[in-house]
Structure formats: structure tokens, C-alpha cells
Amino acid sequence: MSHMDLPPTPFHEIDLMEVPRLQSPAPQQRVAGRVSLSTAVVHPLTPQEAAAGDAEWLGFLTAEAAHSDYLLLSLTCAFRPPANGDPFADAAVGILLKSPDEPADRQPIAWSISPRKRSHPVERATTVALTAKLAIVESTLEVTPGQGREELFVVGMGERDSDPEWRVQATSRHPLIGDETFTVIVKATAGTPVQAHVTVAATIKHRRFGLIPYRADLPAALRTIDLRAPTGSPNPDTSTTPPTSAT
């Protein structure tokens, strides 16, 4: 097993827009200061990095490199509900992988995702562990004694598909607050362009109006990520405002 230290990236505060509903003709509400999204980290994996010291797997990946590329994509979402305000009930982060102008059999897929399951929030992960089979292993995990499966906080889905997503749920033990890092290893046809289209949604439990769904109003630089861009290249039109707590 090998470990990769992911570089720190700036956070960008994003607004939440109320999802239009037929029974609510009033103008949709915009909520600011509660969610921030990091600039994505993109890292092309060499056969050596992916093989993690396994000679047999290295031989396979070296041969595979002629027609497939593996790229690591990681981003962090920060949830910051106000101290005495309306809490988050749930949230979702989705990634749609595409190779523009390529046929269906040459579209990228999520080869491995992290986290798959998590029982409650953990500290922001800056290290990603890769096994020799290109599966991501949780870098940190907390388990509460006696905590049942119904208390799952994060569930990831969509491995081997082009649209992985994570659903985050507030539980009776833990509110939805803090930073969550989402990582995917993308398998793409060698040399083809690869884009990741990001969506973020959340439900806020208002004391007066009940559960209201929202969708993040993401700027273009956070909404669409070019996985073939040179590593470390800045994204244009992206604010570097750090996350702040709403009051």
C-alpha cells in the first residue's frame, strides 16, 4: 500500500438556491455562508503509484497504460450551519464524468470511490491510501461503540459508473457539520479529454417551514473540472474566499 499526500487547496463559499416547488410560488430563497467547496485536486496516477509496490500488478498496469489512464480526483465540502440556526438534514455531492465527443464505450468511469460508508464525521483527510488493486482505502475512520448501521453518516455509490455520488445524512448522534472529503479514481480511455461536472445539494430543516431542499449555485470553475489540465494550474474565475461560519 502507498500513500499520497494531497496538497491543501483553497475553499470557496457557495450559495444555496431553494429548489422550485409547485406548491411554493414565492421567489426562491438564496442562502449564503453555510457551504464551501474546495478547489479540486487532480493527479494522474503512474503505473508505479497505482501498483503500490506490487510487481505483478505493475506489469498489468504498464500494459494497460497503452489504452487506459487512471486519474485521482479529490474535493472537500465544508458544511457550516449557524450555531443557533436551522440545521442541515442531509446533503449530496455528485460527479458526472464525461469525455466530450467520445462514444459510449470510451466514456470514463469511477473505478473506485471514497468514502463508501462512514458512521459519522471525521477530520478532513489529506492522505489517500491506494491499494495495489486501485481501490481507495479510508485514510481515517471513527467508530462509535454500539452505533448501529442505521446511523450511517455518509454513503457513496456509483463505482464502475460515470456518475458517482455521496449522500450525507445528519443522525441522532451527530449533526451535519464539518468537512467531508470525497475522492474518486477515474478510469479513462488513454489520451481522451475528461471532464467532471460537480453538483452539490442540501436540505435545511427550517423551524418554521420544515424541510426545504436547496441546490448549490456553483461558479463555472467549480462546476466543471478538466482532469487533463496540468497539475497545479489555477482555475480561472474562482474566488479564494475561505469558509466562514454564518451568524
N, C-alpha and C positions, 0 to 999 in steps of 0.2 A: 504494500500500500504506500502511496506517495501523498504528500500534502502540498497544496498550493496556497500561498498567502495572497489574498486578493487585496489590491490597493484600495485605500479609502477613497470614496467618491463623494461629491457634494450632494446635499439634499435640496429639493426644490418644492416649495409649498404649492399645493394644487387645490383648486376649488372643487367642491362637490355641487352638482346640479341636481335638483329634485327631478325624479323621473316623472314625466307627464302621466296623469291618470284620468280616465274618463269621468270619474266621479268628483274630480277636483279641477274645475275650470279656472281657478285662480292662477295668477302668474307663478311659475315655478321658482322655488326658493334657491338661492345660492348660499352655500355655507363655506366659509374660509377658515383657515388656521387650524384645521383638525387632522389633515392628512398631508404627508410629504412623501415624495418618491425620489430615490437616489438616481443619479446618472448610472446607466447600466455598465457593468464590466463585461467586456467581451475578450475572450482569449482563445486563439486557435490552438488545439492540442496537437502536439507532435506525437508520432508513434511511441517515442520513448516516454513521454509524460503519461500517455494513456495506458501503456503496458505496465507501468509502475514496477519495473524490475523483473517481470515475468518474461523469460526468453521466448517461450513458446507463443505467448500472446503477442509479443513484439513482432515475431515473424509474420503472424497473421495480419497485424495492423499495417506493417510495412507493405505487404502485398495489397491490402485493402486501400492503401493511400492512392493507388492509381485511379480509383473510381469513387472513393468516398472521403469526405473530410469530417472531422469532429471538432465542434466549437463549443466552448463553455460560455454561457450567458448567465449573469447573476445580477439581481437588483434587490433593493431593500425598500420596504414600505413602512413608514412610521405613522402610527396611529396616536393622536394626541387629543383625546376628548378633554373638555374643560373640567376642572376639579369638581365643580358643583353643578355641571351642566348635564345635558342629555347624553347618555352613553351610547356607544356603538352596540348594536345587537349582533351584526355579522358583517363580513366583508368578503370580497372576491378579487383575485388578481388573475387575469387571463393573458395568454400569449398565443397569437396566431402566427405560425411560421409559414413563409411563402418564398418561393423562388419565382419572381415575375417572368412571364412568357415561357415557362418550362411546363412540359406535360405533367399529368398527374403522377406518373411513375418516377418522376425526377424531383418531386417536392420534398422538402426537408421534413424530418420528424423529430420528436422529442425522444431521444434514445434512453435518457434517464433523467429523473426529476428529484429534487429535494426541497422541502421535506415531503415524504409520503404521508406520514402521520406524526402528530405531535400532541401530547396530552395537555400542555399549557405553555405560555410564552417562555422563551429563553432569551439569553443575551444575544445581541446581534453577532452573528458568526462572521469571522473574517478569514477562516481557514476552511477549505473544502477538501475532503478526503476522497480520493478516487481509487477504486479497486481495479484489479487487473482486467475486470470484465466491463469496464466503463460504466459502472453503477456508482452513484453518489452515495456515500455513507454519511449519516448525520455527524456533524462535527461537534455538536453539543446537544445534550438531551437531559431534561429533568423529568423525574417520575415522582409523583406524589403517592406515598404509601396508601393503599386502599382505594385509589382512584379507579373508577370503572371505565369501561370502554365508551360509555355514553358521554364521558367528559372530554372527548377528543376536542382539541382546540383548533388544529389545522389538519385538513385532509387534502392531499394532492392527487390529481388524476390526469390521465391523458398520455401516459407513456406509450411510445410507438405510434402516436398520432401527431397531427400537425397543430393541435390546439390544446396544449396542456393548460390546466388551471389549478388554482388553490382556493379553497374555501375556508375562511377563518370564522370561528364561532365564539362569541362570549359564552362562558359557562357559569354555573352557580358558584364555582370556586374562584374563577379569575375573570376580571373584566377584559374587554378587548382594548388593550393599551400597550404601547411599546413598539419596538422594531421587529419586523419579521423579514428574513432574507429568503428569497426564492431563487433557486438555481436549476438550470436545465443544461444537459449536454445534448447538443443538436447534431444529428447525423444528416449531412447534406451531400448531394452529388458533387464530386470534385470540380472546383472551378466555377460553379454556378453562383449567381448572386443569391444572397439570403437576407431576408428581412424578417424582423419580429415586430408584430403590431401588438401593443400593450393596451389592456383595458383594466380599469380599477373601478369597483363598485362597493357601496357600503349601505347598510341600513341603520338609521339612527332611531332610537326609542325615545320619542318626544313625550314629555309628561302630559301635554295637553292633547296632542294629535295622534299619539300612538306610533306605530312603526311606519316610517317613511323611507322609501328606497331612493338612493342617490347614485349618480354616475359621475366619475371624475372628469373634469374638463381639462384634459391633458394637452399641453402645447405640442406642436409637431415634433420637436426634438426628443420628447419623452415618449410620444405615442408610437413613433416608427424608428426602429433601431436597425442600422445597417451592420450586419455581422461581418461583412467583408471590409469595413473601414479599418485603416491602420490602427493598431492598438495604441491607445493613449491620445488619439485625435479628439479634439474638443468638438462637442455638438453645437452647431450654431443655434442662436435664438433660445438659449436655455439659461434661465436665471440661476444664480448660485445662492439664493436665499436659504439660510439654514432653517430647520424646522423650529417652530415656536409653539408654545402652549397657548391655546385660546383662553381668554379670560371672560 
